[in-house]
């Protein structure tokens, strides 16, 4: 009985030390991790918007649309004119799970750029959704000029070889982003301050 009590006490001490260590590591890394995530978002916004003269990462608009949680829209402007809007998009249909993207859309409703913020797709296959060749293929595509399906399904989009699930997830998410923008464009542009011309 005494051995069991001693073993229990030792295990309790080990668990306490492990939990304390994890809490300490989490505390000291939480700030830097959050900072790196923010920098990644800021770099993505600047990379996908058309030329701008303002600071789109500071010129933002937060709206709750279609009974969804509040979204932050990053606004690119040049000489007071809106050049594009960027916002985050999530899809849980990736092969490895959730894919988080930043998409830029022009006031006319075409994609200005795409950046992958996070994913857990298969290295060498689905992870190629972050390759420039795949992302850049979506530039200037809109609901009007593109059949938003993979070519093997009769659409206009080239899939990544061996990664049809990942490719399809991105295509569906971008199409939904364009539909979301189109359905909410009037409210969104109405609420953007400044001299807007669309």
N, C-alpha and C positions, 0 to 999 in steps of 0.2 A: 504493500500500500504506500509505504514511504517513497519507493522508487517512482510510482505513478505520480505522486504529488510533486516530486522534484522535476520529473519530466515535464509536467504541466507548467510549472513555474519557469523552466528554461524556455519552453515554447512560447509562453506569454511574453517573456522578455525579448526573445528574438522577433516576434510579431510586432511588438511595440517599437523596437529599434528600426525594423524595416518600414513600418508605417510612417514613423517620424522622418526617416531619410527620404522616402518618397514625397512626403508633404513639403519638405525643405527644398528638394530638387524642383518640384512643381512651382513653388513660390518664386524661386530665383530665375526659372526659365520662362515663366508665364509672360512677363513683360517683353523680353526679346522676341518670343514667338509671335506675340500679337503685333509687335512692331514690324516683323518680317512679312506677316500676312497683309498688313496695311500697305507696306511698300510694294508688294506684289500686285495688289489691287490698283494702286496709283500708277504703276508702270504699265499695267494692262490698259487702263483707261486712256493714258496718253498715247499708247501704241495703236489703238483701234479707231480713234476718232479722226476725222478729216482735219486739215490744218486749222488751228485755232490760235487766237491771240490772248484769250483769257486763261484762267487757271481752272480747268474743268473739275479738278479734284477738290476745289474749294467752292466752285459755282455749282451747287447741287440743289436738287428738289426732291423732297420725300413726300410720297403720296400713297394712300391706301386705295387701290383700284380693284374693282370686281370682288369685293369682300375678301381680299387677300391681305396678308400681313404687309406692313408698310415697306415699300421699295424705295431705294435711293437711286435717283437718276443723275448721272454726271453729264453736265451740259457743255458741249464745245461750241464756242462762239468766235466769230471773226468780224471785227468792226461792228459789233452789236448784233450781227445776224447769226442765228442758230445754224451750225454746220453739222451737228450730230448729237445723238443722245446715247449714252452707254449705261448698261445696267447688268446685274448678275442674273444668270440663268442656271437652274439646277435640273438635272435629270437623274432619276434612279434606275434608268434602263441600260446603263453600261454593263459590259460583261463582268466587270469586277465590282460593280455597285454605282455609287453616286459620282457623277461628273459635274464639276462646277466650272462655269464659263463666264466670261465677260463678253457681251456682244455690243457692238456699236451699230446704230441705225441712223441713216440720214433722215431729215424731215420728210423726204419724198417716199421713204419706206424701203430703202435698199440697205443691205448690210455693208458697213464700212470697215469692219474688222472683227476678228474673233480671237480671243486668247483663252487658253485652258488654265484655270486657276488651281484646280486640284482634281485628282483622279486616282484610281487604283487598277487601271487596265494592265493587261499583260505586256511586260517589256518586250520590245521587238515586234509586237503585233498591234493590239489595241492602243498601246501607249503612243503609237504613231499619229494619233489624233492631234497631238501637240506639235507635229512637224509643220514647218511653214508651208510646204507644198499642199498639205491637206487643208490647213486653216485658210490660206490665201485664196483657195478655189471658191470660197463663198463670197468674196468681195463683189459688190455690185449686184448680187442676186436679190431678187424680190419675189413677192407672191405672184406678180404678174409675169415675170420673165423666166420663171423656173418651175419645173415639175419637181416638187420636193420629195423625191424618192430615189433610192439607189438605182443605178442603170440596170442591174440585174432584175429589178422589179418594174422596169419600164420608165424610170425617172431620168433625171439629168445629172445626178451626182455620182462621181467615181468613188467606189468604196476602197478602203485599204485592204490589200490582199491578205486573206486569212483573218480579217477582223470585221466581218460584216455586222456583228452585233454592236460593236463600239461605233462604227461608222453610222449605222442606222440611228443609234441613240442621239448622236450629235445632230444629224439631219432633222430628226423629229423635234428636237429641242429648239433648233434655230427657226424652223417653220412656225412653231408655237410662239416664239419670241416676236416674229414679224406679225403674226395674227394678233398677238396681245397689243403690240404697238399700234397697229391699224385700228383695232377696236377701241383703244383708249386715247388715240392721238388728239382728238379735239379737246378733251379734258386736260391732257398733259400739256399741250402747247398753250392752252388758255391760261394755265397756271404758271407758265414760265415768265418771269419778269423780264422786262427789257424790250427792245425793238426786235420783234421776231417777224421774219418773212418766210413763208413756206409756199 
